[in-house]
Amino acid sequence: MSYPNTELFINGTWTPAEDGRTLPVIDPATASEVGRVAHASISDLDLALEAVSEGFKVWSATGVFDRYKLMRRAADLLRERCDPIADIMTTEQGKPIAQSRVEILAAADVIDWFAEEARRTYGQVIPSRQAGVTQITVKQPVGPVAAFTPWNFPINQMVRKMSAALAAGCSIIVKAPEETPASPAELMRCFADAGLPAGVANLVYGDPAEISGYLIPHPVIRKISFTGSTPVGKQLAALAGAHMKKSTMELGGHAPVLVFEDADIDKTVAMMATHKFRNAGQVCVSPTRFLVQDSVATQFIEGFTKAAQSVRVGPGTDPETEMGPLANDRRIPALERMIEDAVSRGATLVTGGKRIGNTGWFFEPTVLCDVPTNAAIMNDEPFGPIAVINRFDTTDAALQEANRLPFGLASYAFTTSSETVTRLQNEVRAGMLTINHLGLALPEVPFGGIGDSGIGTEGGSDAIESYLDTRFVTRMD
């Protein structure tokens, strides 16, 4: 499949923007334009709002078993179309084709999970203190949803929001990323081809600030879901709060990795190096601050450096590529500034640290060691292929550094001590902690952060709750 131009999807129809505006889509491996995406104006948003309002009336009245069956059909279509959609995703986002396929197949599993949850939005019967009185709670869809999704996982981030909303009986407008528009459009096409009624799901692109500023306060919209940076998330959450609207915020992180001296160091290095350089480090749960106990630090640094130097970097379309380019031209100077700042403060650049070539946005897998806590990279999420490796002596010191920042999304730990595990699960302040393996982001487990990393979860049985209102009914017979 050649790379397509992308239109808006409003009220069941693919359509250009009313004023004809478009934006370029750039292949990050070549820095060349490969297509165009429609740029919505306020008039397009008004059409989407009208459609999502009418769509809610239809979808909220659709039985849960019918929602379940339609969603399962959409998941099957996504699996059938995996290979051509993966080609599109790699072209616009840059990640290796194998990683694109994994993302798409995992998205189909997410749809299946939420399809099942549609049939399990149970209420309660509450025992009454008075004879002849019945007390129940019922779950009802909150209303039309506005969702805002990022470019690093164009389908994965959209499918979580869309599937939860549809399972609950909500309609939705998705503002998908302009950098990577075509793969989200293909996800939307799967739902449309599965028979989703017109207006239930709508897809727009354009100026992020304009679209969020218009949709969030609008009285039609009753729920907000956003994935992105912490500063923007705080602004949108405040806007939603000003209008008393529910919000789910999946924001930035700065994931610590605690490696204790009793861990299997070779196994830990192999696992975490692969995880660190997945999607060129452009992952909200990417391991970033490696905290390694003194006695095994040299072994860990040597092994991790060797692993970083062996990563095959190249175009994502090459099946031998293990790490593709950064997704946009903003990332390279941002990473260069962080590295320069760290080194100027006494850090050691062990390997990497430079752009690769002059075509596309490729960057070397990078390892920094002995980085002081006042360096920018120790406080701001790098969102790139940089691993920071520092040493610790005691468990108390490791926990103090792990919890130093206001972020609390993902965290990792490696140890064979049950006593240490108990301390970690009780004391690490993060929404997610995985110990001795990679166990995050499955459809059936929570996915979300605490503190400055967000509000709510987008995985597991709790995820659908924020798309539902709980209503209490009491009656006397």
Rosetta blueprint (number, residue, H / E / L):
1 M L
2 S L
3 Y L
4 P L
5 N L
6 T E
7 E L
8 L E
9 F E
10 I E
11 N L
12 G L
13 T E
14 W E
15 T E
16 P L
17 A L
18 E L
19 D L
20 G L
21 R L
22 T E
23 L E
24 P E
25 V E
26 I E
27 D E
28 P L
29 A L
30 T L
31 A L
32 S E
33 E E
34 V E
35 G E
36 R E
37 V E
38 A E
39 H L
40 A L
41 S L
42 I H
43 S H
44 D H
45 L H
46 D H
47 L H
48 A H
49 L H
50 E H
51 A H
52 V H
53 S H
54 E H
55 G H
56 F H
57 K H
58 V H
59 W H
60 S H
61 A L
62 T L
63 G L
64 V H
65 F H
66 D H
67 R H
68 Y H
69 K H
70 L H
71 M H
72 R H
73 R H
74 A H
75 A H
76 D H
77 L H
78 L H
79 R H
80 E H
81 R L
82 C H
83 D H
84 P H
85 I H
86 A H
87 D H
88 I H
89 M H
90 T H
91 T H
92 E H
93 Q H
94 G L
95 K L
96 P L
97 I H
98 A H
99 Q H
100 S H
101 R H
102 V H
103 E H
104 I H
105 L H
106 A H
107 A H
108 A H
109 D H
110 V H
111 I H
112 D H
113 W H
114 F H
115 A H
116 E H
117 E H
118 A H
119 R H
120 R H
121 T L
122 Y L
123 G L
124 Q E
125 V E
126 I E
127 P L
128 S L
129 R L
130 Q L
131 A L
132 G L
133 V E
134 T E
135 Q E
136 I E
137 T E
138 V E
139 K E
140 Q E
141 P E
142 V L
143 G L
144 P L
145 V E
146 A E
147 A E
148 F E
149 T L
150 P L
151 W L
152 N L
153 F L
154 P L
155 I L
156 N H
157 Q H
158 M H
159 V H
160 R H
161 K H
162 M H
163 S H
164 A H
165 A H
166 L H
167 A H
168 A H
169 G L
170 C L
171 S L
172 I E
173 I E
174 V E
175 K E
176 A L
177 P L
178 E L
179 E L
180 T L
181 P L
182 A H
183 S H
184 P H
185 A H
186 E H
187 L H
188 M H
189 R H
190 C H
191 F H
192 A H
193 D H
194 A L
195 G L
196 L L
197 P L
198 A L
199 G L
200 V L
201 A E
202 N E
203 L E
204 V E
205 Y L
206 G L
207 D L
208 P H
209 A H
210 E H
211 I H
212 S H
213 G H
214 Y H
215 L H
216 I L
217 P L
218 H L
219 P L
220 V L
221 I L
222 R L
223 K E
224 I E
225 S E
226 F E
227 T E
228 G L
229 S L
230 T H
231 P H
232 V H
233 G H
234 K H
235 Q H
236 L H
237 A H
238 A H
239 L H
240 A H
241 G H
242 A H
243 H L
244 M L
245 K L
246 K E
247 S E
248 T E
249 M E
250 E E
251 L L
252 G L
253 G L
254 H L
255 A E
256 P E
257 V E
258 L E
259 V E
260 F L
261 E L
262 D L
263 A L
264 D L
265 I H
266 D H
267 K H
268 T H
269 V H
270 A H
271 M H
272 M H
273 A H
274 T H
275 H H
276 K H
277 F L
278 R H
279 N H
280 A H
281 G H
282 Q L
283 V L
284 C L
285 V L
286 S L
287 P E
288 T E
289 R E
290 F E
291 L E
292 V E
293 Q E
294 D H
295 S H
296 V H
297 A H
298 T H
299 Q H
300 F H
301 I H
302 E H
303 G H
304 F H
305 T H
306 K H
307 A H
308 A H
309 Q H
310 S L
311 V L
312 R L
313 V E
314 G L
315 P L
316 G L
317 T L
318 D L
319 P L
320 E L
321 T L
322 E L
323 M E
324 G L
325 P L
326 L L
327 A L
328 N L
329 D L
330 R L
331 R H
332 I H
333 P H
334 A H
335 L H
336 E H
337 R H
338 M H
339 I H
340 E H
341 D H
342 A H
343 V H
344 S H
345 R L
346 G L
347 A L
348 T E
349 L E
350 V E
351 T E
352 G L
353 G L
354 K L
355 R E
356 I E
357 G L
358 N L
359 T L
360 G L
361 W L
362 F E
363 F E
364 E L
365 P L
366 T E
367 V E
368 L E
369 C E
370 D L
371 V L
372 P L
373 T L
374 N L
375 A L
376 A H
377 I H
378 M H
379 N L
380 D L
381 E L
382 P L
383 F L
384 G L
385 P L
386 I E
387 A E
388 V E
389 I E
390 N E
391 R E
392 F E
393 D L
394 T L
395 T H
396 D H
397 A H
398 A H
399 L H
400 Q H
401 E H
402 A H
403 N L
404 R L
405 L L
406 P L
407 F E
408 G E
409 L L
410 A E
411 S E
412 Y E
413 A E
414 F E
415 T L
416 T L
417 S L
418 S H
419 E H
420 T H
421 V H
422 T H
423 R H
424 L H
425 Q H
426 N H
427 E H
428 V L
429 R L
430 A L
431 G L
432 M E
433 L E
434 T E
435 I E
436 N L
437 H L
438 L L
439 G L
440 L L
441 A L
442 L L
443 P L
444 E L
445 V L
446 P L
447 F L
448 G L
449 G L
450 I E
451 G E
452 D L
453 S L
454 G E
455 I E
456 G L
457 T L
458 E L
459 G L
460 G L
461 S L
462 D L
463 A H
464 I H
465 E H
466 S H
467 Y H
468 L E
469 D E
470 T E
471 R E
472 F E
473 V E
474 T E
475 R E
476 M E
477 D L
